[in-house]
Amino acid sequence: MKHDVTLFKTYPVREGQKIRIEDSKRSGDWEIMEVTENKMTLKCPISGKELTVDRFCFLVQELKNEEWPGQ
């Protein structure tokens, strides 16, 4: 039997990458400081706060020439 299937693929994040998270309790701008197989460490560019979380990023859109951190 055939079905419609939605595929999700984790994004291959890398250290030094600047990201913006939307629709999450971690919403905002972050820099990726460290990446392991299961975890990544994020740093807020404004407060300097760092947190280590399970890898969770999925690619939605890539923005070019964008202000970071956002207003």
PDB file of N, CA, C and O in Angstrom:
ATOM      1  N   MET A   1       0.845  -1.173   0.000  1.00  0.00           N
ATOM      2  CA  MET A   1       0.000   0.000   0.000  1.00  0.00           C
ATOM      3  C   MET A   1       0.897   1.246   0.000  1.00  0.00           C
ATOM      4  O   MET A   1       1.876   1.299   0.745  1.00  0.00           O
ATOM      5  N   LYS A   2       0.583   2.207  -0.798  1.00  0.00           N
ATOM      6  CA  LYS A   2       1.358   3.441  -0.920  1.00  0.00           C
ATOM      7  C   LYS A   2       0.805   4.511   0.006  1.00  0.00           C
ATOM      8  O   LYS A   2      -0.402   4.587   0.237  1.00  0.00           O
ATOM      9  N   HIS A   3       1.712   5.348   0.540  1.00  0.00           N
ATOM     10  CA  HIS A   3       1.336   6.429   1.449  1.00  0.00           C
ATOM     11  C   HIS A   3       2.161   7.669   1.151  1.00  0.00           C
ATOM     12  O   HIS A   3       3.261   7.589   0.604  1.00  0.00           O
ATOM     13  N   ASP A   4       1.619   8.799   1.516  1.00  0.00           N
ATOM     14  CA  ASP A   4       2.425  10.021   1.509  1.00  0.00           C
ATOM     15  C   ASP A   4       3.341   9.955   2.721  1.00  0.00           C
ATOM     16  O   ASP A   4       2.897   9.626   3.821  1.00  0.00           O
ATOM     17  N   VAL A   5       4.606  10.264   2.526  1.00  0.00           N
ATOM     18  CA  VAL A   5       5.588  10.188   3.607  1.00  0.00           C
ATOM     19  C   VAL A   5       6.343  11.501   3.670  1.00  0.00           C
ATOM     20  O   VAL A   5       6.808  12.013   2.651  1.00  0.00           O
ATOM     21  N   THR A   6       6.460  12.036   4.858  1.00  0.00           N
ATOM     22  CA  THR A   6       7.239  13.250   5.064  1.00  0.00           C
ATOM     23  C   THR A   6       8.600  12.852   5.615  1.00  0.00           C
ATOM     24  O   THR A   6       8.683  12.145   6.620  1.00  0.00           O
ATOM     25  N   LEU A   7       9.669  13.304   4.962  1.00  0.00           N
ATOM     26  CA  LEU A   7      11.032  12.986   5.387  1.00  0.00           C
ATOM     27  C   LEU A   7      11.648  14.170   6.119  1.00  0.00           C
ATOM     28  O   LEU A   7      11.530  15.313   5.677  1.00  0.00           O
ATOM     29  N   PHE A   8      12.302  13.892   7.233  1.00  0.00           N
ATOM     30  CA  PHE A   8      13.060  14.887   7.972  1.00  0.00           C
ATOM     31  C   PHE A   8      14.510  14.440   8.007  1.00  0.00           C
ATOM     32  O   PHE A   8      14.802  13.254   8.165  1.00  0.00           O
ATOM     33  N   LYS A   9      15.400  15.380   7.861  1.00  0.00           N
ATOM     34  CA  LYS A   9      16.822  15.064   7.850  1.00  0.00           C
ATOM     35  C   LYS A   9      17.535  16.053   8.763  1.00  0.00           C
ATOM     36  O   LYS A   9      17.360  17.263   8.622  1.00  0.00           O
ATOM     37  N   THR A  10      18.334  15.550   9.694  1.00  0.00           N
ATOM     38  CA  THR A  10      19.078  16.451  10.562  1.00  0.00           C
ATOM     39  C   THR A  10      20.095  17.235   9.753  1.00  0.00           C
ATOM     40  O   THR A  10      20.723  16.709   8.834  1.00  0.00           O
ATOM     41  N   TYR A  11      20.244  18.482  10.107  1.00  0.00           N
ATOM     42  CA  TYR A  11      21.170  19.349   9.397  1.00  0.00           C
ATOM     43  C   TYR A  11      22.584  19.105   9.918  1.00  0.00           C
ATOM     44  O   TYR A  11      22.776  19.000  11.130  1.00  0.00           O
ATOM     45  N   PRO A  12      23.568  19.012   9.043  1.00  0.00           N
ATOM     46  CA  PRO A  12      24.949  18.758   9.477  1.00  0.00           C
ATOM     47  C   PRO A  12      25.602  20.029  10.024  1.00  0.00           C
ATOM     48  O   PRO A  12      26.418  20.656   9.350  1.00  0.00           O
ATOM     49  N   VAL A  13      25.235  20.401  11.251  1.00  0.00           N
ATOM     50  CA  VAL A  13      25.762  21.626  11.858  1.00  0.00           C
ATOM     51  C   VAL A  13      27.265  21.521  12.034  1.00  0.00           C
ATOM     52  O   VAL A  13      27.819  20.425  12.114  1.00  0.00           O
ATOM     53  N   ARG A  14      27.925  22.686  12.094  1.00  0.00           N
ATOM     54  CA  ARG A  14      29.381  22.704  12.266  1.00  0.00           C
ATOM     55  C   ARG A  14      29.767  23.820  13.240  1.00  0.00           C
ATOM     56  O   ARG A  14      29.058  24.816  13.385  1.00  0.00           O
ATOM     57  N   GLU A  15      30.883  23.631  13.885  1.00  0.00           N
ATOM     58  CA  GLU A  15      31.393  24.623  14.840  1.00  0.00           C
ATOM     59  C   GLU A  15      31.628  25.950  14.139  1.00  0.00           C
ATOM     60  O   GLU A  15      32.108  25.992  13.007  1.00  0.00           O
ATOM     61  N   GLY A  16      31.281  27.044  14.831  1.00  0.00           N
ATOM     62  CA  GLY A  16      31.468  28.383  14.298  1.00  0.00           C
ATOM     63  C   GLY A  16      30.273  28.888  13.511  1.00  0.00           C
ATOM     64  O   GLY A  16      30.212  30.066  13.160  1.00  0.00           O
ATOM     65  N   GLN A  17      29.325  28.009  13.231  1.00  0.00           N
ATOM     66  CA  GLN A  17      28.149  28.392  12.455  1.00  0.00           C
ATOM     67  C   GLN A  17      27.245  29.300  13.292  1.00  0.00           C
ATOM     68  O   GLN A  17      27.040  29.064  14.483  1.00  0.00           O
ATOM     69  N   LYS A  18      26.716  30.326  12.659  1.00  0.00           N
ATOM     70  CA  LYS A  18      25.787  31.248  13.305  1.00  0.00           C
ATOM     71  C   LYS A  18      24.389  30.883  12.838  1.00  0.00           C
ATOM     72  O   LYS A  18      24.113  30.832  11.639  1.00  0.00           O
ATOM     73  N   ILE A  19      23.499  30.625  13.815  1.00  0.00           N
ATOM     74  CA  ILE A  19      22.170  30.132  13.476  1.00  0.00           C
ATOM     75  C   ILE A  19      21.088  30.974  14.149  1.00  0.00           C
ATOM     76  O   ILE A  19      21.351  31.679  15.123  1.00  0.00           O
ATOM     77  N   ARG A  20      19.891  30.893  13.625  1.00  0.00           N
ATOM     78  CA  ARG A  20      18.712  31.515  14.225  1.00  0.00           C
ATOM     79  C   ARG A  20      17.659  30.425  14.376  1.00  0.00           C
ATOM     80  O   ARG A  20      17.275  29.781  13.399  1.00  0.00           O
ATOM     81  N   ILE A  21      17.196  30.222  15.606  1.00  0.00           N
ATOM     82  CA  ILE A  21      16.196  29.199  15.888  1.00  0.00           C
ATOM     83  C   ILE A  21      14.845  29.886  16.053  1.00  0.00           C
ATOM     84  O   ILE A  21      14.727  30.876  16.776  1.00  0.00           O
ATOM     85  N   GLU A  22      13.840  29.362  15.387  1.00  0.00           N
ATOM     86  CA  GLU A  22      12.484  29.889  15.492  1.00  0.00           C
ATOM     87  C   GLU A  22      11.570  28.783  16.004  1.00  0.00           C
ATOM     88  O   GLU A  22      11.859  27.598  15.838  1.00  0.00           O
ATOM     89  N   ASP A  23      10.465  29.180  16.627  1.00  0.00           N
ATOM     90  CA  ASP A  23       9.435  28.241  17.086  1.00  0.00           C
ATOM     91  C   ASP A  23       9.967  27.204  18.065  1.00  0.00           C
ATOM     92  O   ASP A  23       9.688  26.014  17.920  1.00  0.00           O
ATOM     93  N   SER A  24      10.726  27.643  19.054  1.00  0.00           N
ATOM     94  CA  SER A  24      11.296  26.724  20.035  1.00  0.00           C
ATOM     95  C   SER A  24      11.536  27.476  21.338  1.00  0.00           C
ATOM     96  O   SER A  24      11.592  28.705  21.357  1.00  0.00           O
ATOM     97  N   LYS A  25      11.677  26.725  22.424  1.00  0.00           N
ATOM     98  CA  LYS A  25      12.029  27.373  23.692  1.00  0.00           C
ATOM     99  C   LYS A  25      13.441  27.952  23.633  1.00  0.00           C
ATOM    100  O   LYS A  25      13.812  28.755  24.489  1.00  0.00           O
ATOM    101  N   ARG A  26      14.228  27.559  22.642  1.00  0.00           N
ATOM    102  CA  ARG A  26      15.576  28.096  22.435  1.00  0.00           C
ATOM    103  C   ARG A  26      15.599  29.167  21.351  1.00  0.00           C
ATOM    104  O   ARG A  26      16.657  29.456  20.792  1.00  0.00           O
ATOM    105  N   SER A  27      14.450  29.755  21.050  1.00  0.00           N
ATOM    106  CA  SER A  27      14.362  30.754  19.970  1.00  0.00           C
ATOM    107  C   SER A  27      15.393  31.856  20.151  1.00  0.00           C
ATOM    108  O   SER A  27      15.640  32.318  21.265  1.00  0.00           O
ATOM    109  N   GLY A  28      15.989  32.271  19.044  1.00  0.00           N
ATOM    110  CA  GLY A  28      16.944  33.367  19.058  1.00  0.00           C
ATOM    111  C   GLY A  28      18.180  33.042  18.252  1.00  0.00           C
ATOM    112  O   GLY A  28      18.242  32.022  17.565  1.00  0.00           O
ATOM    113  N   ASP A  29      19.166  33.925  18.344  1.00  0.00           N
ATOM    114  CA  ASP A  29      20.421  33.764  17.618  1.00  0.00           C
ATOM    115  C   ASP A  29      21.444  33.063  18.505  1.00  0.00           C
ATOM    116  O   ASP A  29      21.556  33.349  19.697  1.00  0.00           O
ATOM    117  N   TRP A  30      22.185  32.141  17.901  1.00  0.00           N
ATOM    118  CA  TRP A  30      23.188  31.353  18.619  1.00  0.00           C
ATOM    119  C   TRP A  30      24.387  31.116  17.707  1.00  0.00           C
ATOM    120  O   TRP A  30      24.273  31.109  16.482  1.00  0.00           O
ATOM    121  N   GLU A  31      25.536  30.921  18.343  1.00  0.00           N
ATOM    122  CA  GLU A  31      26.712  30.444  17.631  1.00  0.00           C
ATOM    123  C   GLU A  31      26.979  29.028  18.108  1.00  0.00           C
ATOM    124  O   GLU A  31      26.903  28.750  19.305  1.00  0.00           O
ATOM    125  N   ILE A  32      27.288  28.135  17.186  1.00  0.00           N
ATOM    126  CA  ILE A  32      27.585  26.754  17.551  1.00  0.00           C
ATOM    127  C   ILE A  32      29.060  26.676  17.926  1.00  0.00           C
ATOM    128  O   ILE A  32      29.940  26.921  17.100  1.00  0.00           O
ATOM    129  N   MET A  33      29.313  26.332  19.184  1.00  0.00           N
ATOM    130  CA  MET A  33      30.675  26.320  19.716  1.00  0.00           C
ATOM    131  C   MET A  33      31.346  24.947  19.607  1.00  0.00           C
ATOM    132  O   MET A  33      32.551  24.857  19.374  1.00  0.00           O
ATOM    133  N   GLU A  34      30.555  23.878  19.779  1.00  0.00           N
ATOM    134  CA  GLU A  34      31.109  22.525  19.743  1.00  0.00           C
ATOM    135  C   GLU A  34      30.028  21.568  19.258  1.00  0.00           C
ATOM    136  O   GLU A  34      28.849  21.731  19.574  1.00  0.00           O
ATOM    137  N   VAL A  35      30.445  20.569  18.487  1.00  0.00           N
ATOM    138  CA  VAL A  35      29.509  19.574  17.972  1.00  0.00           C
ATOM    139  C   VAL A  35      30.101  18.187  18.210  1.00  0.00           C
ATOM    140  O   VAL A  35      31.249  17.918  17.856  1.00  0.00           O
ATOM    141  N   THR A  36      29.295  17.311  18.819  1.00  0.00           N
ATOM    142  CA  THR A  36      29.674  15.904  18.942  1.00  0.00           C
ATOM    143  C   THR A  36      28.611  15.078  18.234  1.00  0.00           C
ATOM    144  O   THR A  36      27.682  15.632  17.646  1.00  0.00           O
ATOM    145  N   GLU A  37      28.740  13.780  18.285  1.00  0.00           N
ATOM    146  CA  GLU A  37      27.782  12.909  17.595  1.00  0.00           C
ATOM    147  C   GLU A  37      26.348  13.147  18.081  1.00  0.00           C
ATOM    148  O   GLU A  37      25.411  13.109  17.284  1.00  0.00           O
ATOM    149  N   ASN A  38      26.175  13.389  19.374  1.00  0.00           N
ATOM    150  CA  ASN A  38      24.831  13.511  19.939  1.00  0.00           C
ATOM    151  C   ASN A  38      24.498  14.877  20.531  1.00  0.00           C
ATOM    152  O   ASN A  38      23.323  15.174  20.748  1.00  0.00           O
ATOM    153  N   LYS A  39      25.480  15.701  20.794  1.00  0.00           N
ATOM    154  CA  LYS A  39      25.255  16.977  21.481  1.00  0.00           C
ATOM    155  C   LYS A  39      25.869  18.131  20.699  1.00  0.00           C
ATOM    156  O   LYS A  39      26.716  17.934  19.828  1.00  0.00           O
ATOM    157  N   MET A  40      25.422  19.342  21.031  1.00  0.00           N
ATOM    158  CA  MET A  40      26.074  20.547  20.518  1.00  0.00           C
ATOM    159  C   MET A  40      25.986  21.622  21.588  1.00  0.00           C
ATOM    160  O   MET A  40      25.027  21.678  22.358  1.00  0.00           O
ATOM    161  N   THR A  41      27.006  22.477  21.623  1.00  0.00           N
ATOM    162  CA  THR A  41      27.045  23.573  22.570  1.00  0.00           C
ATOM    163  C   THR A  41      26.762  24.864  21.823  1.00  0.00           C
ATOM    164  O   THR A  41      27.411  25.176  20.825  1.00  0.00           O
ATOM    165  N   LEU A  42      25.780  25.612  22.322  1.00  0.00           N
ATOM    166  CA  LEU A  42      25.355  26.873  21.721  1.00  0.00           C
ATOM    167  C   LEU A  42      25.768  28.024  22.606  1.00  0.00           C
ATOM    168  O   LEU A  42      25.804  27.884  23.828  1.00  0.00           O
ATOM    169  N   LYS A  43      26.085  29.182  22.000  1.00  0.00           N
ATOM    170  CA  LYS A  43      26.438  30.379  22.758  1.00  0.00           C
ATOM    171  C   LYS A  43      25.617  31.553  22.245  1.00  0.00           C
ATOM    172  O   LYS A  43      25.560  31.809  21.042  1.00  0.00           O
ATOM    173  N   CYS A  44      24.982  32.264  23.174  1.00  0.00           N
ATOM    174  CA  CYS A  44      24.220  33.456  22.820  1.00  0.00           C
ATOM    175  C   CYS A  44      25.197  34.600  22.558  1.00  0.00           C
ATOM    176  O   CYS A  44      26.046  34.871  23.407  1.00  0.00           O
ATOM    177  N   PRO A  45      25.107  35.290  21.399  1.00  0.00           N
ATOM    178  CA  PRO A  45      26.053  36.368  21.080  1.00  0.00           C
ATOM    179  C   PRO A  45      25.821  37.629  21.900  1.00  0.00           C
ATOM    180  O   PRO A  45      26.676  38.515  21.912  1.00  0.00           O
ATOM    181  N   ILE A  46      24.693  37.730  22.580  1.00  0.00           N
ATOM    182  CA  ILE A  46      24.387  38.922  23.365  1.00  0.00           C
ATOM    183  C   ILE A  46      24.744  38.730  24.838  1.00  0.00           C
ATOM    184  O   ILE A  46      25.459  39.552  25.412  1.00  0.00           O
ATOM    185  N   SER A  47      24.252  37.653  25.453  1.00  0.00           N
ATOM    186  CA  SER A  47      24.495  37.422  26.884  1.00  0.00           C
ATOM    187  C   SER A  47      25.768  36.633  27.146  1.00  0.00           C
ATOM    188  O   SER A  47      26.311  36.677  28.250  1.00  0.00           O
ATOM    189  N   GLY A  48      26.249  35.907  26.130  1.00  0.00           N
ATOM    190  CA  GLY A  48      27.413  35.053  26.315  1.00  0.00           C
ATOM    191  C   GLY A  48      27.068  33.710  26.956  1.00  0.00           C
ATOM    192  O   GLY A  48      27.952  32.878  27.160  1.00  0.00           O
ATOM    193  N   LYS A  49      25.793  33.495  27.274  1.00  0.00           N
ATOM    194  CA  LYS A  49      25.356  32.257  27.904  1.00  0.00           C
ATOM    195  C   LYS A  49      25.589  31.084  26.963  1.00  0.00           C
ATOM    196  O   LYS A  49      25.313  31.175  25.767  1.00  0.00           O
ATOM    197  N   GLU A  50      26.102  29.970  27.513  1.00  0.00           N
ATOM    198  CA  GLU A  50      26.310  28.757  26.734  1.00  0.00           C
ATOM    199  C   GLU A  50      25.436  27.646  27.289  1.00  0.00           C
ATOM    200  O   GLU A  50      25.220  27.557  28.498  1.00  0.00           O
ATOM    201  N   LEU A  51      24.935  26.801  26.400  1.00  0.00           N
ATOM    202  CA  LEU A  51      24.218  25.623  26.841  1.00  0.00           C
ATOM    203  C   LEU A  51      24.513  24.470  25.904  1.00  0.00           C
ATOM    204  O   LEU A  51      24.684  24.651  24.699  1.00  0.00           O
ATOM    205  N   THR A  52      24.571  23.279  26.483  1.00  0.00           N
ATOM    206  CA  THR A  52      24.810  22.068  25.714  1.00  0.00           C
ATOM    207  C   THR A  52      23.496  21.310  25.626  1.00  0.00           C
ATOM    208  O   THR A  52      22.856  21.036  26.641  1.00  0.00           O
ATOM    209  N   VAL A  53      23.100  20.973  24.402  1.00  0.00           N
ATOM    210  CA  VAL A  53      21.803  20.350  24.158  1.00  0.00           C
ATOM    211  C   VAL A  53      21.962  19.177  23.191  1.00  0.00           C
ATOM    212  O   VAL A  53      22.980  19.048  22.510  1.00  0.00           O
ATOM    213  N   ASP A  54      20.939  18.327  23.145  1.00  0.00           N
ATOM    214  CA  ASP A  54      20.913  17.278  22.138  1.00  0.00           C
ATOM    215  C   ASP A  54      20.841  17.927  20.760  1.00  0.00           C
ATOM    216  O   ASP A  54      20.229  18.983  20.597  1.00  0.00           O
ATOM    217  N   ARG A  55      21.459  17.304  19.786  1.00  0.00           N
ATOM    218  CA  ARG A  55      21.373  17.838  18.414  1.00  0.00           C
ATOM    219  C   ARG A  55      19.934  17.758  17.954  1.00  0.00           C
ATOM    220  O   ARG A  55      19.291  16.718  18.097  1.00  0.00           O
ATOM    221  N   PHE A  56      19.421  18.853  17.399  1.00  0.00           N
ATOM    222  CA  PHE A  56      18.006  18.929  17.060  1.00  0.00           C
ATOM    223  C   PHE A  56      17.715  19.693  15.785  1.00  0.00           C
ATOM    224  O   PHE A  56      16.561  19.725  15.358  1.00  0.00           O
ATOM    225  N   CYS A  57      18.690  20.300  15.164  1.00  0.00           N
ATOM    226  CA  CYS A  57      18.440  21.218  14.047  1.00  0.00           C
ATOM    227  C   CYS A  57      18.011  20.507  12.772  1.00  0.00           C
ATOM    228  O   CYS A  57      18.561  19.475  12.389  1.00  0.00           O
ATOM    229  N   PHE A  58      17.016  21.093  12.136  1.00  0.00           N
ATOM    230  CA  PHE A  58      16.539  20.647  10.839  1.00  0.00           C
ATOM    231  C   PHE A  58      16.543  21.849   9.922  1.00  0.00           C
ATOM    232  O   PHE A  58      16.152  22.940  10.338  1.00  0.00           O
ATOM    233  N   LEU A  59      16.969  21.681   8.708  1.00  0.00           N
ATOM    234  CA  LEU A  59      17.065  22.788   7.768  1.00  0.00           C
ATOM    235  C   LEU A  59      15.682  23.238   7.322  1.00  0.00           C
ATOM    236  O   LEU A  59      14.884  22.430   6.847  1.00  0.00           O
ATOM    237  N   VAL A  60      15.403  24.517   7.473  1.00  0.00           N
ATOM    238  CA  VAL A  60      14.160  25.097   6.999  1.00  0.00           C
ATOM    239  C   VAL A  60      14.454  26.085   5.882  1.00  0.00           C
ATOM    240  O   VAL A  60      13.825  26.036   4.825  1.00  0.00           O
ATOM    241  N   GLN A  61      15.411  26.984   6.111  1.00  0.00           N
ATOM    242  CA  GLN A  61      15.754  27.995   5.117  1.00  0.00           C
ATOM    243  C   GLN A  61      17.157  28.496   5.414  1.00  0.00           C
ATOM    244  O   GLN A  61      17.537  28.625   6.577  1.00  0.00           O
ATOM    245  N   GLU A  62      17.913  28.773   4.393  1.00  0.00           N
ATOM    246  CA  GLU A  62      19.219  29.396   4.550  1.00  0.00           C
ATOM    247  C   GLU A  62      19.109  30.844   4.105  1.00  0.00           C
ATOM    248  O   GLU A  62      18.616  31.127   3.013  1.00  0.00           O
ATOM    249  N   LEU A  63      19.563  31.754   4.943  1.00  0.00           N
ATOM    250  CA  LEU A  63      19.484  33.185   4.641  1.00  0.00           C
ATOM    251  C   LEU A  63      20.871  33.697   4.282  1.00  0.00           C
ATOM    252  O   LEU A  63      21.848  33.349   4.945  1.00  0.00           O
ATOM    253  N   LYS A  64      20.966  34.498   3.268  1.00  0.00           N
ATOM    254  CA  LYS A  64      22.231  35.102   2.836  1.00  0.00           C
ATOM    255  C   LYS A  64      22.228  36.593   3.145  1.00  0.00           C
ATOM    256  O   LYS A  64      21.210  37.271   3.010  1.00  0.00           O
ATOM    257  N   ASN A  65      23.385  37.087   3.561  1.00  0.00           N
ATOM    258  CA  ASN A  65      23.555  38.521   3.801  1.00  0.00           C
ATOM    259  C   ASN A  65      22.550  39.054   4.822  1.00  0.00           C
ATOM    260  O   ASN A  65      21.959  40.114   4.615  1.00  0.00           O
ATOM    261  N   GLU A  66      22.353  38.324   5.922  1.00  0.00           N
ATOM    262  CA  GLU A  66      21.356  38.623   6.937  1.00  0.00           C
ATOM    263  C   GLU A  66      22.007  39.243   8.173  1.00  0.00           C
ATOM    264  O   GLU A  66      23.098  38.826   8.561  1.00  0.00           O
ATOM    265  N   GLU A  67      21.364  40.227   8.798  1.00  0.00           N
ATOM    266  CA  GLU A  67      21.852  40.791  10.058  1.00  0.00           C
ATOM    267  C   GLU A  67      21.900  39.698  11.119  1.00  0.00           C
ATOM    268  O   GLU A  67      20.950  38.928  11.260  1.00  0.00           O
ATOM    269  N   TRP A  68      23.005  39.625  11.871  1.00  0.00           N
ATOM    270  CA  TRP A  68      23.121  38.652  12.952  1.00  0.00           C
ATOM    271  C   TRP A  68      23.990  39.237  14.026  1.00  0.00           C
ATOM    272  O   TRP A  68      25.087  39.687  13.697  1.00  0.00           O
ATOM    273  N   PRO A  69      23.599  39.274  15.289  1.00  0.00           N
ATOM    274  CA  PRO A  69      22.300  38.837  15.766  1.00  0.00           C
ATOM    275  C   PRO A  69      21.183  39.749  15.286  1.00  0.00           C
ATOM    276  O   PRO A  69      21.396  40.918  14.962  1.00  0.00           O
ATOM    277  N   GLY A  70      19.982  39.173  15.251  1.00  0.00           N
ATOM    278  CA  GLY A  70      18.817  39.909  14.751  1.00  0.00           C
ATOM    279  C   GLY A  70      18.363  40.979  15.717  1.00  0.00           C
ATOM    280  O   GLY A  70      18.769  41.005  16.879  1.00  0.00           O
ATOM    281  N   GLN A  71      17.528  41.846  15.228  1.00  0.00           N
ATOM    282  CA  GLN A  71      17.038  42.959  16.035  1.00  0.00           C
ATOM    283  C   GLN A  71      15.904  42.562  16.913  1.00  0.00           C
ATOM    284  O   GLN A  71      15.379  43.391  17.656  1.00  0.00           O
TER     285      GLN A  71
END
